[in-house]
Amino acid sequence: MGGIAQVLVGQPFDTVKVRLQSAPEGTYKGALDVIKKLLAKEGPKGFYKGTLTPLVGVGACVSVQFSVNEYMKRYYDQKLNGQPLSLLDFFTCGGVAGFANGFLASPIEHIRIRLQTQTGDQKLFNGPLDCAKKVYQSSGIKGIYKGLTPTLFREGVGLGIYFATYEALIAQELEKYKEMSRKDIPGWKLCMYGGLSGYTLWIGIYPVDVLKSKLQTDSLTKPKYRGSIDVVRDVWAKNGIKGFYRGFIPTILRAAPANGATFAIFELTMRLLD
């Protein structure tokens, strides 16, 4: 449920971000230019290109993230005999969850990104299955998992920050109102804390996401990059540090609503199941 909410709320922002990150130099002047050209050429539905893959895949990814994180929290709870977990413990829980999720997120995001960056006059794929088939035919399983290393780093470090921030905010709330339990925290606060966690996630690891997107939109037949180091050199040579933050504005605008919705829906669904 959290994953579905994240995709439906965040996909338009993500489409703009990916196009800014991966387009050749000079294609777009900024986020507003992407939106203007996308609407003119593809209409509103263009913002939801490649949505089927993340709608299924992100649901699975968020399930992995949250279930592994909750498992790790229980592990530490037993290890510490019920003592409160430290911020480092929460970071470790999130980091393990992110690393586990990276193996699932990498191929899903690869397919999604290739579909998102297709324009009307450069259509190579007829949907996620056709995209996966053509990538596999071109480069095998290695091609499907292109960008795995930066994905694992982004997920491991990023989700460590993400979950640690959220749990710290929840702990602060419970400390402030000692008679309150986690189930009593209103939905709007869960949404706000999730949004703030999304900000810390992307501020912490955004340049790595740019590397990943560059790798995953590289040509299938004549690749420009051999790996992440090649991407770093190319981006630095062309744009310096600024190049590692292309697409940052739509990403940070997406962070609050998408991640706020994810945490709020997760917590509220857990209450219903309980």
C-alpha positions as CSV (number, residue, x, y, z in Angstrom):
1,M,0.0,0.0,0.0
2,G,2.9,2.4,0.8
3,G,4.5,1.6,-2.5
4,I,1.4,2.2,-4.5
5,A,0.9,5.6,-2.8
6,Q,4.5,6.5,-3.4
7,V,4.2,5.8,-7.2
8,L,0.9,7.5,-7.8
9,V,2.0,10.6,-5.9
10,G,5.6,10.7,-7.0
11,Q,5.8,9.4,-10.6
12,P,5.3,12.8,-12.4
13,F,8.1,14.4,-10.4
14,D,10.3,11.3,-11.1
15,T,9.7,11.5,-14.8
16,V,10.9,15.1,-14.9
17,K,13.9,14.3,-12.7
18,V,15.0,11.4,-14.9
19,R,14.7,13.4,-18.1
20,L,16.8,16.2,-16.7
21,Q,19.4,13.8,-15.4
22,S,19.8,11.8,-18.5
23,A,19.1,14.1,-21.5
24,P,22.0,15.3,-23.7
25,E,23.5,18.6,-22.8
26,G,21.3,21.5,-23.9
27,T,18.1,19.5,-24.3
28,Y,16.3,21.2,-21.5
29,K,16.7,24.6,-19.7
30,G,15.3,23.2,-16.5
31,A,12.4,21.4,-14.8
32,L,9.8,23.8,-16.2
33,D,11.1,23.3,-19.7
34,V,10.8,19.5,-19.3
35,I,7.2,19.9,-18.2
36,K,6.4,22.3,-21.1
37,K,7.9,20.1,-23.8
38,L,6.4,16.9,-22.3
39,L,2.9,18.3,-22.2
40,A,3.2,19.7,-25.7
41,K,4.5,16.4,-27.2
42,E,2.9,13.7,-25.1
43,G,0.2,15.3,-23.0
44,P,-0.5,14.7,-19.3
45,K,-0.3,10.9,-19.6
46,G,3.4,11.4,-20.5
47,F,4.1,12.1,-16.8
48,Y,3.1,8.5,-16.1
49,K,5.2,6.8,-18.7
50,G,6.6,3.5,-17.4
51,T,4.2,3.6,-14.4
52,L,3.2,-0.1,-14.7
53,T,6.7,-1.3,-13.8
54,P,7.1,0.8,-10.6
55,L,3.4,0.3,-9.6
56,V,4.2,-3.4,-9.4
57,G,7.9,-3.1,-8.6
58,V,7.9,-0.2,-6.1
59,G,5.1,-2.0,-4.2
60,A,7.5,-5.0,-3.9
61,C,10.5,-2.7,-3.1
62,V,8.7,-0.8,-0.4
63,S,7.5,-4.2,1.0
64,V,11.1,-5.3,1.2
65,Q,12.3,-2.1,2.7
66,F,9.8,-1.9,5.4
67,S,9.7,-5.7,6.2
68,V,13.5,-6.0,6.5
69,N,13.6,-2.7,8.5
70,E,10.9,-4.0,10.9
71,Y,12.7,-7.4,11.2
72,M,16.0,-5.6,12.0
73,K,14.3,-3.4,14.6
74,R,12.9,-6.6,16.3
75,Y,16.4,-8.2,16.2
76,Y,17.9,-5.2,17.9
77,D,15.0,-5.0,20.4
78,Q,15.8,-8.6,21.5
79,K,19.5,-8.0,21.5
80,L,19.1,-4.9,23.7
81,N,16.6,-6.6,25.9
82,G,13.9,-4.0,25.3
83,Q,16.2,-1.0,25.7
84,P,15.5,1.9,23.2
85,L,17.4,1.6,19.9
86,S,20.0,4.3,19.2
87,L,20.1,6.5,16.1
88,L,23.0,4.3,14.8
89,D,20.9,1.2,15.4
90,F,18.1,2.7,13.4
91,F,20.6,3.7,10.6
92,T,21.9,0.1,10.5
93,C,18.4,-1.3,10.3
94,G,17.6,1.0,7.4
95,G,20.9,0.3,5.8
96,V,20.4,-3.5,5.8
97,A,16.9,-3.0,4.4
98,G,18.2,-0.7,1.7
99,F,21.0,-3.1,0.7
100,A,18.5,-6.0,0.4
101,N,16.2,-3.9,-1.6
102,G,18.9,-2.7,-4.0
103,F,18.9,-6.1,-5.8
104,L,15.2,-5.7,-6.5
105,A,15.2,-2.0,-7.2
106,S,18.1,-2.0,-9.7
107,P,16.4,-3.9,-12.6
108,I,13.0,-2.3,-11.9
109,E,14.4,1.2,-12.0
110,H,16.5,0.4,-15.1
111,I,13.4,-0.7,-17.0
112,R,11.3,2.3,-15.7
113,I,14.0,4.8,-16.6
114,R,14.4,3.5,-20.2
115,L,10.6,3.9,-20.6
116,Q,10.5,7.3,-19.0
117,T,13.2,8.7,-21.3
118,Q,11.5,7.6,-24.5
119,T,10.0,10.5,-26.5
120,G,7.4,10.3,-29.2
121,D,9.9,10.3,-32.1
122,Q,12.4,7.9,-30.4
123,K,10.3,5.0,-29.2
124,L,12.4,1.8,-28.8
125,F,10.2,-0.2,-26.4
126,N,6.5,-1.1,-26.4
127,G,6.2,-1.5,-22.6
128,P,8.1,-3.0,-19.7
129,L,8.2,-6.6,-20.9
130,D,9.5,-5.6,-24.4
131,C,12.1,-3.3,-22.7
132,A,13.3,-6.1,-20.4
133,K,13.5,-8.5,-23.4
134,K,15.5,-6.1,-25.6
135,V,17.9,-5.2,-22.8
136,Y,18.5,-8.9,-22.0
137,Q,19.0,-9.7,-25.7
138,S,21.5,-6.9,-26.0
139,S,23.5,-7.5,-22.7
140,G,22.2,-10.5,-20.9
141,I,21.5,-10.5,-17.1
142,K,24.4,-8.0,-16.7
143,G,22.5,-5.5,-18.8
144,I,19.3,-5.9,-16.7
145,Y,21.4,-5.2,-13.6
146,K,23.2,-2.2,-15.1
147,G,23.8,0.4,-12.4
148,L,23.6,-2.1,-9.5
149,T,26.6,-0.8,-7.6
150,P,25.4,2.8,-7.3
151,T,21.9,1.5,-6.6
152,L,23.2,-0.6,-3.7
153,F,25.2,2.3,-2.3
154,R,22.2,4.7,-2.7
155,E,19.8,2.3,-1.1
156,G,22.1,1.2,1.7
157,V,23.2,4.7,2.8
158,G,20.1,6.5,1.8
159,L,17.6,4.2,3.5
160,G,19.8,4.2,6.6
161,I,19.4,8.0,6.8
162,Y,15.7,7.7,5.8
163,F,14.5,5.3,8.5
164,A,16.8,6.8,11.2
165,T,15.3,10.3,10.5
166,Y,11.8,9.0,10.7
167,E,12.3,6.9,13.9
168,A,14.1,9.9,15.5
169,L,11.1,12.1,14.8
170,I,8.7,9.5,16.1
171,A,10.8,9.1,19.2
172,Q,10.8,12.8,19.8
173,E,7.0,13.0,19.5
174,L,6.6,10.1,22.0
175,E,9.0,11.7,24.4
176,K,7.2,15.0,24.1
177,Y,3.8,13.4,24.9
178,K,4.6,10.6,27.3
179,E,1.0,9.4,27.5
180,M,0.8,9.0,23.7
181,S,1.5,5.6,22.0
182,R,2.7,5.3,18.4
183,K,-0.8,4.4,17.3
184,D,-2.1,7.7,18.6
185,I,0.1,9.9,16.4
186,P,-2.2,11.6,13.9
187,G,-1.9,10.9,10.2
188,W,-0.9,14.4,9.2
189,K,2.1,14.2,11.6
190,L,3.1,10.8,10.1
191,C,2.9,12.4,6.7
192,M,5.0,15.4,7.8
193,Y,7.7,13.1,9.4
194,G,7.8,10.9,6.2
195,G,8.2,14.0,4.1
196,L,11.1,15.3,6.3
197,S,12.7,11.8,6.0
198,G,12.4,12.0,2.3
199,Y,14.3,15.3,2.3
200,T,17.2,13.9,4.3
201,L,17.3,10.8,2.1
202,W,17.7,12.8,-1.2
203,I,19.9,15.5,0.2
204,G,22.3,12.8,1.4
205,I,22.6,10.7,-1.7
206,Y,21.4,12.6,-4.7
207,P,24.7,12.6,-6.7
208,V,24.7,8.8,-6.6
209,D,21.3,8.7,-8.1
210,V,22.5,10.9,-11.0
211,L,25.3,8.4,-11.7
212,K,22.8,5.5,-11.6
213,S,20.5,7.3,-14.1
214,K,23.3,8.1,-16.5
215,L,24.4,4.4,-16.5
216,Q,20.9,3.1,-16.9
217,T,20.1,5.4,-19.9
218,D,23.4,4.7,-21.7
219,S,23.1,3.2,-25.2
220,L,22.5,-0.5,-25.3
221,T,24.5,-1.0,-28.5
222,K,27.2,1.6,-28.2
223,P,27.7,2.3,-24.5
224,K,29.5,5.5,-23.6
225,Y,30.4,4.5,-20.0
226,R,32.2,1.4,-18.7
227,G,31.2,2.1,-15.1
228,S,30.5,4.7,-12.4
229,I,34.0,6.2,-12.6
230,D,33.5,7.0,-16.2
231,V,30.2,8.8,-15.4
232,V,31.9,10.8,-12.6
233,R,34.7,11.9,-14.9
234,D,32.3,12.8,-17.7
235,V,29.8,14.8,-15.5
236,W,32.7,16.6,-13.7
237,A,34.4,17.5,-17.0
238,K,31.2,18.9,-18.5
239,N,29.5,20.6,-15.6
240,G,31.5,20.3,-12.4
241,I,29.7,19.8,-9.1
242,K,26.6,21.3,-10.7
243,G,26.2,18.3,-13.0
244,F,25.7,16.0,-10.0
245,Y,22.6,17.9,-9.0
246,R,20.7,18.1,-12.3
247,G,17.1,17.3,-11.6
248,F,17.4,18.0,-7.9
249,I,14.5,20.5,-7.8
250,P,11.8,18.1,-9.0
251,T,13.3,15.4,-6.7
252,I,13.1,17.5,-3.6
253,L,9.6,18.7,-4.5
254,R,8.6,15.1,-4.9
255,A,10.2,14.0,-1.6
256,A,7.7,15.4,0.8
257,P,4.4,14.3,-0.8
258,A,5.7,10.9,-2.0
259,N,7.5,9.9,1.2
260,G,4.9,11.5,3.4
261,A,2.2,9.3,1.7
262,T,4.4,6.2,1.9
263,F,4.9,6.4,5.7
264,A,1.4,7.6,6.5
265,I,-0.2,4.8,4.4
266,F,2.2,2.2,5.9
267,E,1.4,3.2,9.5
268,L,-2.3,3.5,8.9
269,T,-2.5,0.2,7.1
270,M,-0.6,-1.5,10.0
271,R,-3.1,-0.1,12.4
272,L,-6.0,-1.5,10.3
273,L,-4.3,-4.9,10.2
274,D,-3.7,-4.8,13.9
